Amino acid sequence: MAGIVVIGAGPGIGAAVARRFAREGFAVAAVARRRKDLGIDAVTHLADVGDEESLRHALDAVTEDQGLPDVVVYNAAAIRRDTPGELDAEEHLGLWRVNVVGAYTAAAHLAPKMAARGHGTFLTTGGMPEPKAAYTSLSLGKAGLRAVTALFAGQYPTLHFATVTVGGTVAKGTAFDPDVVAEHYWRLHTQRVWEREVLITTNPSPA
């Protein structure tokens, strides 16, 4: 059975992606700080994604329980309002560990094994297509996450690394409805000609 692990499986995009892949028969594993009801049968492994050892241990547990995943989704984010110069270096580093380094850790840990197997998809949840001063740390984090995704795509060309960049606030009944967003993750996974980034806006271009 094919498997997916969603890192940062919260009630919005993470849960919607988990449900979307579950409908296609995927075994679903989640990595999160706390157990959450995703509305499907899923195994949750607890971890602090900003802590390398904690995240690696959780990913090893996923592989031991369900095998090496076919799809990895990095959806974790530390979201807060802050302006340029407001946070000190330590505060920025703490947020950076969740927004960027967690994705780097997951990719560095799993991509070599996925490439040795010969296939795999690694998707990241992007945002802030343009930086916003009111969300400085998140703007920096999403830019870094996009870079991590691109760098690993170049390092492992047999794996499909891509970013789903959500250009607005996730909310039901909008262009950023989590179920609508989740369709893009499924579409990316099933593509024959790979895209490296999908930008979701209030005025999406025709597919």
C-alpha positions in Angstrom: 0.0 0.0 0.0 1.3 3.5 -0.9 1.9 5.7 2.1 2.1 9.4 2.9 3.5 11.3 5.9 2.2 14.8 6.6 4.5 16.8 8.8 2.6 19.5 10.5 -0.8 17.8 10.3 -3.0 20.6 11.7 -6.8 21.1 11.1 -6.4 23.1 7.9 -4.2 22.1 4.9 -2.5 19.2 6.7 -5.8 17.4 7.5 -7.2 18.2 4.1 -4.2 16.7 2.3 -4.3 13.6 4.6 -8.0 13.1 3.7 -7.4 13.6 0.0 -4.7 11.0 -0.1 -6.6 8.6 2.1 -9.4 8.7 -0.4 -7.0 7.3 -3.0 -6.1 4.4 -0.7 -2.9 5.8 0.9 -1.9 4.8 4.4 -1.6 8.0 6.3 1.0 8.9 9.0 1.1 12.3 10.7 3.9 14.1 12.6 2.7 16.8 14.9 3.4 18.2 18.4 0.0 17.0 19.6 -2.5 14.4 18.5 -5.2 15.7 16.3 -8.4 14.3 14.8 -7.8 14.3 11.0 -11.1 12.8 10.3 -9.5 9.6 8.9 -7.7 6.6 10.1 -4.1 7.9 10.6 -1.2 7.1 12.9 0.2 10.2 14.6 3.9 10.4 15.7 4.6 13.1 18.2 7.6 15.3 17.5 9.0 18.9 17.7 9.8 19.5 14.0 12.2 22.2 15.0 14.3 19.6 16.9 16.4 17.5 14.6 16.6 14.5 16.8 12.9 14.5 17.6 11.9 14.8 14.0 14.3 12.1 12.8 13.1 9.8 15.4 9.4 10.3 14.4 10.3 9.8 10.7 12.1 6.5 11.6 9.0 5.4 13.5 6.8 6.2 10.4 9.1 4.1 8.2 9.2 1.2 10.7 5.4 1.2 11.0 4.4 1.8 7.4 7.4 1.5 5.3 9.3 4.3 3.5 6.7 6.9 2.4 5.8 7.5 -1.2 4.8 11.0 -0.4 6.2 13.5 2.2 4.4 16.7 2.9 6.1 19.4 5.0 3.2 21.6 6.2 4.6 22.8 9.6 4.9 26.5 10.1 5.4 28.9 13.0 3.1 31.8 12.2 3.2 35.1 14.1 2.8 38.8 13.4 6.2 40.7 13.6 7.7 43.6 11.8 11.3 44.2 10.6 13.5 44.7 13.7 10.9 43.6 16.2 12.3 40.2 17.0 15.8 39.5 18.3 18.1 36.9 16.7 17.2 34.1 19.1 13.5 34.6 18.4 14.1 34.5 14.6 16.2 31.3 15.0 13.5 29.6 16.9 10.9 30.3 14.2 13.4 29.5 11.4 13.9 26.0 12.8 10.3 25.2 12.3 9.7 27.1 9.1 12.8 26.0 7.3 15.2 23.7 9.1 12.5 21.1 9.8 11.9 20.7 6.1 15.6 20.5 5.5 15.9 17.8 8.2 13.1 15.8 6.7 14.4 16.0 3.2 18.0 15.2 4.2 16.8 12.2 6.2 14.3 10.7 3.7 15.4 11.8 0.2 18.4 9.6 -0.1 16.4 6.5 0.8 13.5 7.5 -1.5 16.0 8.1 -4.4 17.7 4.8 -3.8 14.2 3.2 -4.1 13.7 5.0 -7.4 10.7 7.3 -6.8 9.0 9.6 -4.4 7.3 13.0 -4.0 8.2 15.6 -1.4 5.9 18.6 -1.2 6.2 21.7 0.9 3.5 24.3 1.9 4.7 27.7 0.8 3.3 31.1 1.3 4.1 34.8 1.1 4.8 35.0 -2.6 5.7 38.6 -1.8 7.2 39.4 1.6 4.9 41.2 4.0 6.4 43.5 6.6 3.6 42.6 9.1 4.8 38.9 8.9 8.5 39.4 8.6 9.6 36.0 10.2 7.1 34.1 8.1 8.2 35.9 4.9 11.8 35.0 5.6 10.7 31.4 6.4 8.7 30.8 3.3 11.5 32.2 1.1 13.9 29.8 2.9 11.5 26.9 2.5 11.2 27.6 -1.3 15.0 27.5 -1.5 15.2 24.2 0.4 12.7 22.6 -2.0 14.6 23.9 -5.0 17.9 22.8 -3.7 16.8 19.2 -3.0 15.0 19.1 -6.3 18.4 19.7 -8.0 20.2 17.2 -5.7 17.6 14.4 -6.3 16.3 14.7 -9.8 14.5 11.4 -9.7 12.2 12.7 -6.9 9.4 15.2 -7.4 10.1 18.1 -5.1 7.6 20.9 -5.4 6.1 23.8 -3.4 2.4 24.7 -3.1 2.5 28.4 -2.5 -0.7 29.6 -0.8 -1.1 33.3 -1.5 -3.7 34.1 1.2 -5.3 33.1 4.4 -6.7 29.6 4.5 -10.4 29.6 5.0 -13.4 27.5 4.0 -15.4 28.7 1.0 -12.5 30.8 -0.5 -9.9 30.3 -3.1 -7.8 29.1 -0.2 -10.2 26.5 1.0 -8.1 23.7 2.5 -9.9 21.0 0.4 -9.3 23.1 -2.8 -5.6 23.5 -1.8 -5.3 19.8 -1.1 -6.3 19.0 -4.7 -3.0 20.6 -5.9 -1.0 18.3 -3.7 -2.7 15.3 -5.3 -2.3 16.7 -8.8 1.4 17.4 -8.2 1.9 13.8 -7.0 0.3 12.3 -10.1 1.9 14.5 -12.7 3.9 13.1 -15.5 5.5 16.4 -16.4 6.6 17.8 -13.1 5.9 21.3 -11.9 8.2 22.7 -9.2 5.8 25.3 -7.8 2.1 26.0 -7.8 0.9 29.4 -6.8 -2.7 29.6 -5.5 -4.2 33.1 -5.7 -7.6 34.7 -5.6 -7.6 34.7 -9.4 -6.1 31.3 -10.3 -5.1 30.8 -13.9 -6.9 28.1 -15.8 -5.4 24.6 -15.4 
